[in-house]
Amino acid sequence: MDEQEDIQRWTAKRRTALVLSILKGETSVHEAARKHGLTVAEVESWMERGLGAMENQLRSRPREEDEQKDERIRQLERKIGQMALDMDILKEAARPYRPTVGRTSDE
């Protein structure tokens, strides 16, 4: 990696160029990450966001950014609700195995 590349920031334009080079098969996610001192997770995140934006733009009726955020919030709320339900089920299942405070074995 040359010194000039260290100084440059990863602007949206640079991230787009990198994602496009991966999509075109010019490089792989791992090669791009290694070459530019990025993590694979960073590059994969950029790709996911870019593809998501592209999918939205190719819709016959693209969703607005606020609509996308609202949908993501609804998805996360559903996920949290499911996780809370799972925790309640696990607590109930573990109840017979938890020690009871104040009880003796003679009771």
Wavefront OBJ file of the C-alpha trace (Angstrom):
o trace
v 0.000 0.000 0.000
v 1.503 3.349 -0.985
v 1.584 6.382 1.279
v -0.940 8.355 -0.790
v -3.536 5.601 -0.407
v -3.105 5.730 3.401
v -4.057 9.402 3.372
v -7.126 9.096 1.123
v -10.487 8.675 2.770
v -12.972 6.009 1.750
v -15.495 8.297 0.132
v -18.719 6.947 -1.325
v -17.144 7.244 -4.777
v -14.131 5.122 -3.805
v -16.298 2.529 -2.035
v -18.541 2.325 -5.116
v -15.534 1.822 -7.388
v -14.240 -0.961 -5.147
v -17.624 -2.709 -4.982
v -17.999 -2.460 -8.757
v -14.558 -3.984 -9.314
v -15.591 -6.923 -7.120
v -18.923 -7.329 -8.924
v -17.128 -7.251 -12.291
v -14.834 -10.047 -11.110
v -11.717 -7.895 -11.296
v -10.890 -8.706 -7.674
v -12.343 -10.642 -4.758
v -13.574 -9.364 -1.417
v -10.566 -10.918 0.335
v -8.062 -9.521 -2.171
v -9.610 -6.038 -2.004
v -9.617 -6.046 1.791
v -5.988 -7.176 1.967
v -4.819 -4.726 -0.717
v -6.480 -1.711 0.905
v -5.972 -2.588 4.569
v -9.683 -3.120 5.195
v -11.510 -5.915 6.938
v -13.496 -8.421 4.932
v -16.537 -7.435 7.022
v -16.173 -3.775 5.955
v -16.035 -4.661 2.277
v -18.926 -7.121 2.586
v -20.967 -4.441 4.385
v -20.346 -1.981 1.549
v -21.395 -4.602 -0.970
v -24.564 -5.427 0.964
v -25.520 -1.764 1.274
v -24.762 -1.103 -2.381
v -26.776 -4.062 -3.594
v -29.659 -3.114 -1.308
v -29.679 0.417 -2.693
v -29.500 -0.903 -6.240
v -32.438 -3.234 -5.599
v -34.485 -0.326 -4.306
v -33.609 1.873 -7.276
v -34.623 -0.859 -9.720
v -38.093 -1.211 -8.191
v -40.942 0.113 -10.277
v -41.763 2.313 -7.272
v -38.557 2.922 -5.251
v -39.049 3.321 -1.528
v -37.967 6.512 0.135
v -35.123 6.426 2.644
v -37.522 7.007 5.557
v -39.690 4.100 4.410
v -36.606 1.880 4.288
v -35.617 2.936 7.803
v -39.150 2.331 9.073
v -39.183 -1.139 7.521
v -35.804 -1.941 9.097
v -37.107 -0.771 12.483
v -40.173 -3.018 12.099
v -37.926 -5.975 11.219
v -35.740 -5.347 14.276
v -38.763 -4.933 16.547
v -40.104 -8.299 15.337
v -36.702 -9.847 15.990
v -36.561 -8.381 19.509
v -40.070 -9.671 20.201
v -39.092 -13.157 19.053
v -35.946 -13.082 21.190
v -37.954 -11.948 24.256
v -40.392 -14.810 23.676
v -37.486 -17.250 23.350
v -36.047 -15.981 26.657
v -39.404 -16.424 28.406
v -39.637 -19.997 27.110
v -36.092 -20.770 28.265
v -36.735 -19.265 31.711
v -39.886 -21.347 32.092
v -38.070 -24.496 30.970
v -35.232 -23.823 33.443
v -37.556 -23.123 36.400
v -37.526 -26.716 37.804
v -33.721 -26.666 37.827
v -33.233 -23.325 39.595
v -32.590 -23.410 43.352
v -35.294 -21.839 45.465
v -34.139 -19.307 48.057
v -35.243 -20.034 51.642
v -36.263 -23.643 51.090
v -34.642 -26.598 52.733
v -34.550 -30.092 51.397
v -36.978 -31.188 54.183
v -39.824 -29.004 52.884
l 1 2 3 4 5 6 7 8 9 10 11 12 13 14 15 16 17 18 19 20 21 22 23 24 25 26 27 28 29 30 31 32 33 34 35 36 37 38 39 40 41 42 43 44 45 46 47 48 49 50 51 52 53 54 55 56 57 58 59 60 61 62 63 64 65 66 67 68 69 70 71 72 73 74 75 76 77 78 79 80 81 82 83 84 85 86 87 88 89 90 91 92 93 94 95 96 97 98 99 100 101 102 103 104 105 106 107
